[in-house]
Amino acid sequence: MNKNRGQIRGRRQLFATALRYAALGALGTIGGSTLAKRQRLLREGKCTNRGICRGCEAFEACTLPQALSAKQVLARADDDGK
């Protein structure tokens, strides 16, 4: 009987480990695909920040029309403030 308990515990541990690694793999895949999609959208010239330009990390290098407009407004505000 003691031998069966060891086998059951071993199987449970095997399944728990397999599920843990499957979940880790799924999270890695989801994260990787999200990053890849963001990079693809940036290459295609589509906004990834829902049009909120000033808080975007790609604002300085962005050439989308909305970002260019925001840069012009900021430049005018800087010129008026001097």
MARKOLVEX-66046 format. One record per atom (N, C-alpha, C, CB): residue number from 1; residue in three letters; atom name; x, y, z. Coordinates in Angstrom, 2 decimals, padded with zeros to 5 digits, always signed. Glycine has a CB too. Layout:
BEGIN
{palum NUM&gupa ala&gufi CA&xx X&yy Y&zz Z}
...
% end
This chain:
BEGIN
{palum 1&gupa met&gufi N&xx +000.81&yy -001.18&zz +000.00}
{palum 1&gupa met&gufi CA&xx +000.00&yy +000.00&zz +000.00}
{palum 1&gupa met&gufi C&xx +000.86&yy +001.26&zz +000.00}
{palum 1&gupa met&gufi CB&xx -000.93&yy -000.01&zz +001.19}
{palum 2&gupa asn&gufi N&xx +001.96&yy +001.22&zz +000.70}
{palum 2&gupa asn&gufi CA&xx +002.86&yy +002.35&zz +000.77}
{palum 2&gupa asn&gufi C&xx +003.45&yy +002.65&zz -000.60}
{palum 2&gupa asn&gufi CB&xx +003.98&yy +002.09&zz +001.79}
{palum 3&gupa lys&gufi N&xx +003.68&yy +001.63&zz -001.40}
{palum 3&gupa lys&gufi CA&xx +004.21&yy +001.79&zz -002.74}
{palum 3&gupa lys&gufi C&xx +003.23&yy +002.56&zz -003.63}
{palum 3&gupa lys&gufi CB&xx +004.54&yy +000.41&zz -003.36}
{palum 4&gupa asn&gufi N&xx +001.93&yy +002.29&zz -003.49}
{palum 4&gupa asn&gufi CA&xx +000.92&yy +002.98&zz -004.28}
{palum 4&gupa asn&gufi C&xx +000.85&yy +004.46&zz -003.94}
{palum 4&gupa asn&gufi CB&xx -000.45&yy +002.33&zz -004.07}
{palum 5&gupa arg&gufi N&xx +001.00&yy +004.79&zz -002.67}
{palum 5&gupa arg&gufi CA&xx +000.98&yy +006.20&zz -002.28}
{palum 5&gupa arg&gufi C&xx +002.14&yy +006.96&zz -002.91}
{palum 5&gupa arg&gufi CB&xx +001.03&yy +006.33&zz -000.74}
{palum 6&gupa gly&gufi N&xx +003.27&yy +006.34&zz -002.97}
{palum 6&gupa gly&gufi CA&xx +004.44&yy +006.96&zz -003.60}
{palum 6&gupa gly&gufi C&xx +004.21&yy +007.19&zz -005.09}
{palum 6&gupa gly&gufi CB&xx +005.68&yy +006.10&zz -003.39}
{palum 7&gupa gln&gufi N&xx +003.56&yy +006.22&zz -005.74}
{palum 7&gupa gln&gufi CA&xx +003.27&yy +006.37&zz -007.17}
{palum 7&gupa gln&gufi C&xx +002.26&yy +007.47&zz -007.41}
{palum 7&gupa gln&gufi CB&xx +002.76&yy +005.05&zz -007.74}
{palum 8&gupa ile&gufi N&xx +001.23&yy +007.56&zz -006.55}
{palum 8&gupa ile&gufi CA&xx +000.21&yy +008.60&zz -006.70}
{palum 8&gupa ile&gufi C&xx +000.83&yy +009.97&zz -006.49}
{palum 8&gupa ile&gufi CB&xx -000.96&yy +008.37&zz -005.71}
{palum 9&gupa arg&gufi N&xx +001.66&yy +010.10&zz -005.45}
{palum 9&gupa arg&gufi CA&xx +002.32&yy +011.36&zz -005.18}
{palum 9&gupa arg&gufi C&xx +003.23&yy +011.74&zz -006.35}
{palum 9&gupa arg&gufi CB&xx +003.12&yy +011.29&zz -003.87}
{palum 10&gupa gly&gufi N&xx +003.92&yy +010.77&zz -006.90}
{palum 10&gupa gly&gufi CA&xx +004.80&yy +011.02&zz -008.04}
{palum 10&gupa gly&gufi C&xx +004.02&yy +011.48&zz -009.26}
{palum 10&gupa gly&gufi CB&xx +005.59&yy +009.76&zz -008.37}
{palum 11&gupa arg&gufi N&xx +002.87&yy +010.88&zz -009.51}
{palum 11&gupa arg&gufi CA&xx +002.03&yy +011.29&zz -010.64}
{palum 11&gupa arg&gufi C&xx +001.48&yy +012.69&zz -010.44}
{palum 11&gupa arg&gufi CB&xx +000.88&yy +010.31&zz -010.85}
{palum 12&gupa arg&gufi N&xx +001.02&yy +012.96&zz -009.21}
{palum 12&gupa arg&gufi CA&xx +000.49&yy +014.29&zz -008.92}
{palum 12&gupa arg&gufi C&xx +001.57&yy +015.35&zz -009.12}
{palum 12&gupa arg&gufi CB&xx -000.05&yy +014.35&zz -007.48}
{palum 13&gupa gln&gufi N&xx +002.75&yy +015.05&zz -008.66}
{palum 13&gupa gln&gufi CA&xx +003.85&yy +015.99&zz -008.81}
{palum 13&gupa gln&gufi C&xx +004.20&yy +016.17&zz -010.29}
{palum 13&gupa gln&gufi CB&xx +005.08&yy +015.51&zz -008.02}
{palum 14&gupa leu&gufi N&xx +004.15&yy +015.09&zz -011.05}
{palum 14&gupa leu&gufi CA&xx +004.42&yy +015.17&zz -012.49}
{palum 14&gupa leu&gufi C&xx +003.38&yy +016.05&zz -013.18}
{palum 14&gupa leu&gufi CB&xx +004.42&yy +013.76&zz -013.11}
{palum 15&gupa phe&gufi N&xx +002.09&yy +015.85&zz -012.87}
{palum 15&gupa phe&gufi CA&xx +001.04&yy +016.65&zz -013.48}
{palum 15&gupa phe&gufi C&xx +001.14&yy +018.11&zz -013.05}
{palum 15&gupa phe&gufi CB&xx -000.33&yy +016.08&zz -013.11}
{palum 16&gupa ala&gufi N&xx +001.43&yy +018.35&zz -011.79}
{palum 16&gupa ala&gufi CA&xx +001.56&yy +019.72&zz -011.30}
{palum 16&gupa ala&gufi C&xx +002.72&yy +020.43&zz -012.00}
{palum 16&gupa ala&gufi CB&xx +001.78&yy +019.73&zz -009.77}
{palum 17&gupa thr&gufi N&xx +003.82&yy +019.74&zz -012.16}
{palum 17&gupa thr&gufi CA&xx +004.98&yy +020.32&zz -012.84}
{palum 17&gupa thr&gufi C&xx +004.66&yy +020.57&zz -014.31}
{palum 17&gupa thr&gufi CB&xx +006.20&yy +019.39&zz -012.72}
{palum 18&gupa ala&gufi N&xx +004.00&yy +019.62&zz -014.95}
{palum 18&gupa ala&gufi CA&xx +003.64&yy +019.80&zz -016.36}
{palum 18&gupa ala&gufi C&xx +002.70&yy +020.98&zz -016.54}
{palum 18&gupa ala&gufi CB&xx +002.99&yy +018.52&zz -016.91}
{palum 19&gupa leu&gufi N&xx +001.71&yy +021.12&zz -015.66}
{palum 19&gupa leu&gufi CA&xx +000.78&yy +022.25&zz -015.75}
{palum 19&gupa leu&gufi C&xx +001.50&yy +023.58&zz -015.49}
{palum 19&gupa leu&gufi CB&xx -000.37&yy +022.07&zz -014.76}
{palum 20&gupa arg&gufi N&xx +002.42&yy +023.57&zz -014.55}
{palum 20&gupa arg&gufi CA&xx +003.18&yy +024.78&zz -014.24}
{palum 20&gupa arg&gufi C&xx +003.97&yy +025.24&zz -015.46}
{palum 20&gupa arg&gufi CB&xx +004.12&yy +024.55&zz -013.05}
{palum 21&gupa tyr&gufi N&xx +004.67&yy +024.32&zz -016.12}
{palum 21&gupa tyr&gufi CA&xx +005.45&yy +024.68&zz -017.29}
{palum 21&gupa tyr&gufi C&xx +004.57&yy +025.04&zz -018.48}
{palum 21&gupa tyr&gufi CB&xx +006.39&yy +023.55&zz -017.67}
{palum 22&gupa ala&gufi N&xx +003.41&yy +024.40&zz -018.60}
{palum 22&gupa ala&gufi CA&xx +002.48&yy +024.77&zz -019.67}
{palum 22&gupa ala&gufi C&xx +001.96&yy +026.18&zz -019.47}
{palum 22&gupa ala&gufi CB&xx +001.30&yy +023.77&zz -019.73}
{palum 23&gupa ala&gufi N&xx +001.63&yy +026.53&zz -018.23}
{palum 23&gupa ala&gufi CA&xx +001.17&yy +027.90&zz -017.94}
{palum 23&gupa ala&gufi C&xx +002.28&yy +028.91&zz -018.20}
{palum 23&gupa ala&gufi CB&xx +000.67&yy +028.01&zz -016.48}
{palum 24&gupa leu&gufi N&xx +003.49&yy +028.58&zz -017.81}
{palum 24&gupa leu&gufi CA&xx +004.63&yy +029.47&zz -018.05}
{palum 24&gupa leu&gufi C&xx +004.85&yy +029.66&zz -019.55}
{palum 24&gupa leu&gufi CB&xx +005.89&yy +028.92&zz -017.39}
{palum 25&gupa gly&gufi N&xx +004.75&yy +028.59&zz -020.30}
{palum 25&gupa gly&gufi CA&xx +004.89&yy +028.67&zz -021.76}
{palum 25&gupa gly&gufi C&xx +003.79&yy +029.51&zz -022.39}
{palum 25&gupa gly&gufi CB&xx +004.89&yy +027.29&zz -022.37}
{palum 26&gupa ala&gufi N&xx +002.56&yy +029.35&zz -021.90}
{palum 26&gupa ala&gufi CA&xx +001.44&yy +030.13&zz -022.43}
{palum 26&gupa ala&gufi C&xx +001.65&yy +031.62&zz -022.15}
{palum 26&gupa ala&gufi CB&xx +000.10&yy +029.65&zz -021.82}
{palum 27&gupa leu&gufi N&xx +002.07&yy +031.96&zz -020.93}
{palum 27&gupa leu&gufi CA&xx +002.34&yy +033.36&zz -020.61}
{palum 27&gupa leu&gufi C&xx +003.46&yy +033.94&zz -021.47}
{palum 27&gupa leu&gufi CB&xx +002.69&yy +033.50&zz -019.13}
{palum 28&gupa gly&gufi N&xx +004.49&yy +033.16&zz -021.69}
{palum 28&gupa gly&gufi CA&xx +005.59&yy +033.61&zz -022.55}
{palum 28&gupa gly&gufi C&xx +005.15&yy +033.83&zz -023.98}
{palum 28&gupa gly&gufi CB&xx +006.72&yy +032.61&zz -022.52}
{palum 29&gupa thr&gufi N&xx +004.32&yy +032.93&zz -024.47}
{palum 29&gupa thr&gufi CA&xx +003.81&yy +033.06&zz -025.84}
{palum 29&gupa thr&gufi C&xx +002.93&yy +034.29&zz -025.98}
{palum 29&gupa thr&gufi CB&xx +003.04&yy +031.80&zz -026.23}
{palum 30&gupa ile&gufi N&xx +002.05&yy +034.50&zz -025.03}
{palum 30&gupa ile&gufi CA&xx +001.16&yy +035.66&zz -025.07}
{palum 30&gupa ile&gufi C&xx +001.96&yy +036.96&zz -025.00}
{palum 30&gupa ile&gufi CB&xx +000.13&yy +035.61&zz -023.92}
{palum 31&gupa gly&gufi N&xx +002.93&yy +037.01&zz -024.10}
{palum 31&gupa gly&gufi CA&xx +003.76&yy +038.20&zz -023.98}
{palum 31&gupa gly&gufi C&xx +004.58&yy +038.47&zz -025.24}
{palum 31&gupa gly&gufi CB&xx +004.70&yy +038.06&zz -022.79}
{palum 32&gupa gly&gufi N&xx +005.15&yy +037.42&zz -025.79}
{palum 32&gupa gly&gufi CA&xx +005.94&yy +037.57&zz -027.02}
{palum 32&gupa gly&gufi C&xx +005.10&yy +038.02&zz -028.20}
{palum 32&gupa gly&gufi CB&xx +006.61&yy +036.27&zz -027.36}
{palum 33&gupa ser&gufi N&xx +003.90&yy +037.47&zz -028.32}
{palum 33&gupa ser&gufi CA&xx +003.04&yy +037.87&zz -029.44}
{palum 33&gupa ser&gufi C&xx +002.56&yy +039.30&zz -029.27}
{palum 33&gupa ser&gufi CB&xx +001.83&yy +036.92&zz -029.56}
{palum 34&gupa thr&gufi N&xx +002.34&yy +039.73&zz -028.03}
{palum 34&gupa thr&gufi CA&xx +001.94&yy +041.12&zz -027.79}
{palum 34&gupa thr&gufi C&xx +003.05&yy +042.09&zz -028.19}
{palum 34&gupa thr&gufi CB&xx +001.56&yy +041.33&zz -026.31}
{palum 35&gupa leu&gufi N&xx +004.28&yy +041.78&zz -027.82}
{palum 35&gupa leu&gufi CA&xx +005.40&yy +042.62&zz -028.20}
{palum 35&gupa leu&gufi C&xx +005.62&yy +042.63&zz -029.70}
{palum 35&gupa leu&gufi CB&xx +006.67&yy +042.16&zz -027.50}
{palum 36&gupa ala&gufi N&xx +005.48&yy +041.47&zz -030.33}
{palum 36&gupa ala&gufi CA&xx +005.65&yy +041.39&zz -031.78}
{palum 36&gupa ala&gufi C&xx +004.58&yy +042.20&zz -032.50}
{palum 36&gupa ala&gufi CB&xx +005.61&yy +039.92&zz -032.24}
{palum 37&gupa lys&gufi N&xx +003.35&yy +042.15&zz -032.01}
{palum 37&gupa lys&gufi CA&xx +002.27&yy +042.92&zz -032.62}
{palum 37&gupa lys&gufi C&xx +002.54&yy +044.41&zz -032.51}
{palum 37&gupa lys&gufi CB&xx +000.92&yy +042.58&zz -031.98}
{palum 38&gupa arg&gufi N&xx +003.00&yy +044.84&zz -031.35}
{palum 38&gupa arg&gufi CA&xx +003.31&yy +046.27&zz -031.15}
{palum 38&gupa arg&gufi C&xx +004.39&yy +046.73&zz -032.11}
{palum 38&gupa arg&gufi CB&xx +003.75&yy +046.53&zz -029.69}
{palum 39&gupa gln&gufi N&xx +005.43&yy +045.94&zz -032.26}
{palum 39&gupa gln&gufi CA&xx +006.51&yy +046.30&zz -033.18}
{palum 39&gupa gln&gufi C&xx +006.02&yy +046.33&zz -034.62}
{palum 39&gupa gln&gufi CB&xx +007.68&yy +045.31&zz -033.04}
{palum 40&gupa arg&gufi N&xx +005.16&yy +045.38&zz -034.99}
{palum 40&gupa arg&gufi CA&xx +004.61&yy +045.34&zz -036.35}
{palum 40&gupa arg&gufi C&xx +003.76&yy +046.58&zz -036.62}
{palum 40&gupa arg&gufi CB&xx +003.76&yy +044.05&zz -036.56}
{palum 41&gupa leu&gufi N&xx +002.93&yy +046.96&zz -035.66}
{palum 41&gupa leu&gufi CA&xx +002.10&yy +048.15&zz -035.83}
{palum 41&gupa leu&gufi C&xx +002.95&yy +049.41&zz -035.97}
{palum 41&gupa leu&gufi CB&xx +001.13&yy +048.29&zz -034.66}
{palum 42&gupa leu&gufi N&xx +004.02&yy +049.51&zz -035.21}
{palum 42&gupa leu&gufi CA&xx +004.91&yy +050.67&zz -035.33}
{palum 42&gupa leu&gufi C&xx +005.57&yy +050.70&zz -036.70}
{palum 42&gupa leu&gufi CB&xx +005.97&yy +050.64&zz -034.23}
{palum 43&gupa arg&gufi N&xx +005.99&yy +049.55&zz -037.21}
{palum 43&gupa arg&gufi CA&xx +006.60&yy +049.50&zz -038.54}
{palum 43&gupa arg&gufi C&xx +005.59&yy +049.90&zz -039.62}
{palum 43&gupa arg&gufi CB&xx +007.15&yy +048.10&zz -038.83}
{palum 44&gupa glu&gufi N&xx +004.33&yy +049.52&zz -039.44}
{palum 44&gupa glu&gufi CA&xx +003.29&yy +049.84&zz -040.42}
{palum 44&gupa glu&gufi C&xx +002.80&yy +051.28&zz -040.29}
{palum 44&gupa glu&gufi CB&xx +002.12&yy +048.89&zz -040.27}
{palum 45&gupa gly&gufi N&xx +003.25&yy +052.00&zz -039.29}
{palum 45&gupa gly&gufi CA&xx +002.86&yy +053.38&zz -039.12}
{palum 45&gupa gly&gufi C&xx +001.52&yy +053.56&zz -038.45}
{palum 45&gupa gly&gufi CB&xx +002.84&yy +054.05&zz -040.43}
{palum 46&gupa lys&gufi N&xx +001.14&yy +052.62&zz -037.61}
{palum 46&gupa lys&gufi CA&xx -000.12&yy +052.72&zz -036.89}
{palum 46&gupa lys&gufi C&xx +000.17&yy +053.05&zz -035.43}
{palum 46&gupa lys&gufi CB&xx -000.94&yy +051.41&zz -037.01}
{palum 47&gupa cys&gufi N&xx -000.69&yy +053.87&zz -034.85}
{palum 47&gupa cys&gufi CA&xx -000.49&yy +054.30&zz -033.47}
{palum 47&gupa cys&gufi C&xx -000.78&yy +053.14&zz -032.51}
{palum 47&gupa cys&gufi CB&xx -001.41&yy +055.51&zz -033.14}
{palum 48&gupa thr&gufi N&xx +000.11&yy +052.94&zz -031.57}
{palum 48&gupa thr&gufi CA&xx -000.06&yy +051.88&zz -030.58}
{palum 48&gupa thr&gufi C&xx -000.49&yy +052.43&zz -029.22}
{palum 48&gupa thr&gufi CB&xx +001.22&yy +051.08&zz -030.42}
{palum 49&gupa asn&gufi N&xx -000.61&yy +053.75&zz -029.13}
{palum 49&gupa asn&gufi CA&xx -000.92&yy +054.37&zz -027.85}
{palum 49&gupa asn&gufi C&xx -002.28&yy +055.05&zz -027.86}
{palum 49&gupa asn&gufi CB&xx +000.15&yy +055.37&zz -027.49}
{palum 50&gupa arg&gufi N&xx -003.14&yy +054.63&zz -028.77}
{palum 50&gupa arg&gufi CA&xx -004.51&yy +055.14&zz -028.87}
{palum 50&gupa arg&gufi C&xx -004.57&yy +056.66&zz -029.02}
{palum 50&gupa arg&gufi CB&xx -005.31&yy +054.73&zz -027.65}
{palum 51&gupa gly&gufi N&xx -003.58&yy +057.23&zz -029.69}
{palum 51&gupa gly&gufi CA&xx -003.61&yy +058.65&zz -030.00}
{palum 51&gupa gly&gufi C&xx -003.20&yy +059.57&zz -028.87}
{palum 51&gupa gly&gufi CB&xx -004.95&yy +059.01&zz -030.42}
{palum 52&gupa ile&gufi N&xx -002.68&yy +059.05&zz -027.79}
{palum 52&gupa ile&gufi CA&xx -002.22&yy +059.89&zz -026.68}
{palum 52&gupa ile&gufi C&xx -000.72&yy +060.11&zz -026.89}
{palum 52&gupa ile&gufi CB&xx -002.51&yy +059.22&zz -025.27}
{palum 53&gupa cys&gufi N&xx -000.39&yy +061.19&zz -027.58}
{palum 53&gupa cys&gufi CA&xx +000.98&yy +061.36&zz -028.06}
{palum 53&gupa cys&gufi C&xx +001.99&yy +061.73&zz -026.98}
{palum 53&gupa cys&gufi CB&xx +001.00&yy +062.41&zz -029.11}
{palum 54&gupa arg&gufi N&xx +001.66&yy +062.64&zz -026.12}
{palum 54&gupa arg&gufi CA&xx +002.67&yy +063.15&zz -025.18}
{palum 54&gupa arg&gufi C&xx +003.17&yy +062.09&zz -024.21}
{palum 54&gupa arg&gufi CB&xx +002.10&yy +064.32&zz -024.40}
{palum 55&gupa gly&gufi N&xx +002.35&yy +061.12&zz -023.88}
{palum 55&gupa gly&gufi CA&xx +002.77&yy +060.08&zz -022.95}
{palum 55&gupa gly&gufi C&xx +003.42&yy +058.89&zz -023.63}
{palum 55&gupa gly&gufi CB&xx +001.61&yy +059.62&zz -022.16}
{palum 56&gupa cys&gufi N&xx +003.52&yy +058.93&zz -024.95}
{palum 56&gupa cys&gufi CA&xx +004.04&yy +057.78&zz -025.71}
{palum 56&gupa cys&gufi C&xx +005.56&yy +057.76&zz -025.68}
{palum 56&gupa cys&gufi CB&xx +003.54&yy +057.83&zz -027.17}
{palum 57&gupa glu&gufi N&xx +006.10&yy +056.56&zz -025.55}
{palum 57&gupa glu&gufi CA&xx +007.56&yy +056.41&zz -025.53}
{palum 57&gupa glu&gufi C&xx +008.18&yy +056.61&zz -026.91}
{palum 57&gupa glu&gufi CB&xx +007.94&yy +055.04&zz -024.99}
{palum 58&gupa ala&gufi N&xx +007.39&yy +056.49&zz -027.97}
{palum 58&gupa ala&gufi CA&xx +007.90&yy +056.65&zz -029.33}
{palum 58&gupa ala&gufi C&xx +007.60&yy +058.04&zz -029.89}
{palum 58&gupa ala&gufi CB&xx +007.30&yy +055.58&zz -030.24}
{palum 59&gupa phe&gufi N&xx +007.20&yy +058.97&zz -029.05}
{palum 59&gupa phe&gufi CA&xx +006.75&yy +060.29&zz -029.50}
{palum 59&gupa phe&gufi C&xx +007.83&yy +061.04&zz -030.27}
{palum 59&gupa phe&gufi CB&xx +006.31&yy +061.12&zz -028.32}
{palum 60&gupa glu&gufi N&xx +009.04&yy +061.07&zz -029.78}
{palum 60&gupa glu&gufi CA&xx +010.11&yy +061.84&zz -030.42}
{palum 60&gupa glu&gufi C&xx +010.41&yy +061.35&zz -031.84}
{palum 60&gupa glu&gufi CB&xx +011.38&yy +061.76&zz -029.58}
{palum 61&gupa ala&gufi N&xx +010.35&yy +060.05&zz -032.07}
{palum 61&gupa ala&gufi CA&xx +010.68&yy +059.50&zz -033.38}
{palum 61&gupa ala&gufi C&xx +009.45&yy +059.27&zz -034.25}
{palum 61&gupa ala&gufi CB&xx +011.43&yy +058.20&zz -033.21}
{palum 62&gupa cys&gufi N&xx +008.27&yy +059.50&zz -033.72}
{palum 62&gupa cys&gufi CA&xx +007.03&yy +059.19&zz -034.43}
{palum 62&gupa cys&gufi C&xx +006.80&yy +060.17&zz -035.57}
{palum 62&gupa cys&gufi CB&xx +005.84&yy +059.20&zz -033.46}
{palum 63&gupa thr&gufi N&xx +006.36&yy +059.66&zz -036.72}
{palum 63&gupa thr&gufi CA&xx +006.07&yy +060.50&zz -037.88}
{palum 63&gupa thr&gufi C&xx +004.62&yy +060.41&zz -038.31}
{palum 63&gupa thr&gufi CB&xx +006.98&yy +060.13&zz -039.04}
{palum 64&gupa leu&gufi N&xx +003.77&yy +059.90&zz -037.44}
{palum 64&gupa leu&gufi CA&xx +002.35&yy +059.85&zz -037.76}
{palum 64&gupa leu&gufi C&xx +001.77&yy +061.26&zz -037.72}
{palum 64&gupa leu&gufi CB&xx +001.59&yy +058.91&zz -036.77}
{palum 65&gupa pro&gufi N&xx +000.73&yy +061.53&zz -038.52}
{palum 65&gupa pro&gufi CA&xx +000.17&yy +062.89&zz -038.60}
{palum 65&gupa pro&gufi C&xx -000.23&yy +063.46&zz -037.24}
{palum 65&gupa pro&gufi CB&xx -001.02&yy +062.89&zz -039.51}
{palum 66&gupa gln&gufi N&xx -000.83&yy +062.67&zz -036.40}
{palum 66&gupa gln&gufi CA&xx -001.27&yy +063.18&zz -035.10}
{palum 66&gupa gln&gufi C&xx -000.08&yy +063.58&zz -034.23}
{palum 66&gupa gln&gufi CB&xx -002.12&yy +062.13&zz -034.37}
{palum 67&gupa ala&gufi N&xx +001.00&yy +062.80&zz -034.28}
{palum 67&gupa ala&gufi CA&xx +002.20&yy +063.13&zz -033.52}
{palum 67&gupa ala&gufi C&xx +002.87&yy +064.38&zz -034.07}
{palum 67&gupa ala&gufi CB&xx +003.19&yy +061.96&zz -033.52}
{palum 68&gupa leu&gufi N&xx +002.91&yy +064.51&zz -035.40}
{palum 68&gupa leu&gufi CA&xx +003.51&yy +065.71&zz -036.00}
{palum 68&gupa leu&gufi C&xx +002.72&yy +066.96&zz -035.60}
{palum 68&gupa leu&gufi CB&xx +003.55&yy +065.58&zz -037.53}
{palum 69&gupa ser&gufi N&xx +001.40&yy +066.83&zz -035.56}
{palum 69&gupa ser&gufi CA&xx +000.56&yy +067.94&zz -035.14}
{palum 69&gupa ser&gufi C&xx +000.84&yy +068.30&zz -033.68}
{palum 69&gupa ser&gufi CB&xx -000.92&yy +067.60&zz -035.33}
{palum 70&gupa ala&gufi N&xx +000.96&yy +067.31&zz -032.84}
{palum 70&gupa ala&gufi CA&xx +001.25&yy +067.55&zz -031.42}
{palum 70&gupa ala&gufi C&xx +002.62&yy +068.21&zz -031.26}
{palum 70&gupa ala&gufi CB&xx +001.20&yy +066.24&zz -030.63}
{palum 71&gupa lys&gufi N&xx +003.60&yy +067.81&zz -032.07}
{palum 71&gupa lys&gufi CA&xx +004.93&yy +068.42&zz -032.00}
{palum 71&gupa lys&gufi C&xx +004.87&yy +069.89&zz -032.41}
{palum 71&gupa lys&gufi CB&xx +005.91&yy +067.66&zz -032.90}
{palum 72&gupa gln&gufi N&xx +004.07&yy +070.21&zz -033.44}
{palum 72&gupa gln&gufi CA&xx +003.93&yy +071.60&zz -033.87}
{palum 72&gupa gln&gufi C&xx +003.29&yy +072.45&zz -032.77}
{palum 72&gupa gln&gufi CB&xx +003.08&yy +071.68&zz -035.15}
{palum 73&gupa val&gufi N&xx +002.27&yy +071.90&zz -032.13}
{palum 73&gupa val&gufi CA&xx +001.61&yy +072.63&zz -031.04}
{palum 73&gupa val&gufi C&xx +002.59&yy +072.87&zz -029.89}
{palum 73&gupa val&gufi CB&xx +000.36&yy +071.86&zz -030.54}
{palum 74&gupa leu&gufi N&xx +003.35&yy +071.87&zz -029.55}
{palum 74&gupa leu&gufi CA&xx +004.33&yy +072.03&zz -028.48}
{palum 74&gupa leu&gufi C&xx +005.42&yy +073.04&zz -028.85}
{palum 74&gupa leu&gufi CB&xx +004.96&yy +070.69&zz -028.13}
{palum 75&gupa ala&gufi N&xx +005.84&yy +073.02&zz -030.12}
{palum 75&gupa ala&gufi CA&xx +006.86&yy +073.96&zz -030.56}
{palum 75&gupa ala&gufi C&xx +006.32&yy +075.39&zz -030.50}
{palum 75&gupa ala&gufi CB&xx +007.33&yy +073.62&zz -031.99}
{palum 76&gupa arg&gufi N&xx +005.07&yy +075.59&zz -030.90}
{palum 76&gupa arg&gufi CA&xx +004.46&yy +076.92&zz -030.83}
{palum 76&gupa arg&gufi C&xx +004.35&yy +077.39&zz -029.38}
{palum 76&gupa arg&gufi CB&xx +003.07&yy +076.90&zz -031.48}
{palum 77&gupa ala&gufi N&xx +003.98&yy +076.47&zz -028.50}
{palum 77&gupa ala&gufi CA&xx +003.85&yy +076.83&zz -027.09}
{palum 77&gupa ala&gufi C&xx +005.22&yy +077.22&zz -026.50}
{palum 77&gupa ala&gufi CB&xx +003.24&yy +075.65&zz -026.29}
{palum 78&gupa asp&gufi N&xx +006.26&yy +076.52&zz -026.93}
{palum 78&gupa asp&gufi CA&xx +007.61&yy +076.87&zz -026.46}
{palum 78&gupa asp&gufi C&xx +008.04&yy +078.24&zz -027.00}
{palum 78&gupa asp&gufi CB&xx +008.63&yy +075.80&zz -026.90}
{palum 79&gupa asp&gufi N&xx +007.70&yy +078.52&zz -028.27}
{palum 79&gupa asp&gufi CA&xx +008.06&yy +079.80&zz -028.87}
{palum 79&gupa asp&gufi C&xx +007.30&yy +080.95&zz -028.21}
{palum 79&gupa asp&gufi CB&xx +007.77&yy +079.78&zz -030.38}
{palum 80&gupa asp&gufi N&xx +006.05&yy +080.72&zz -027.87}
{palum 80&gupa asp&gufi CA&xx +005.24&yy +081.76&zz -027.23}
{palum 80&gupa asp&gufi C&xx +005.71&yy +082.03&zz -025.80}
{palum 80&gupa asp&gufi CB&xx +003.77&yy +081.36&zz -027.22}
{palum 81&gupa gly&gufi N&xx +006.24&yy +081.02&zz -025.16}
{palum 81&gupa gly&gufi CA&xx +006.69&yy +081.16&zz -023.78}
{palum 81&gupa gly&gufi C&xx +008.01&yy +081.88&zz -023.66}
{palum 81&gupa gly&gufi CB&xx +006.79&yy +079.82&zz -023.15}
{palum 82&gupa lys&gufi N&xx +008.76&yy +082.03&zz -024.71}
{palum 82&gupa lys&gufi CA&xx +010.09&yy +082.66&zz -024.65}
{palum 82&gupa lys&gufi C&xx +010.02&yy +084.13&zz -024.78}
{palum 82&gupa lys&gufi CB&xx +010.98&yy +082.14&zz -025.69}
% end
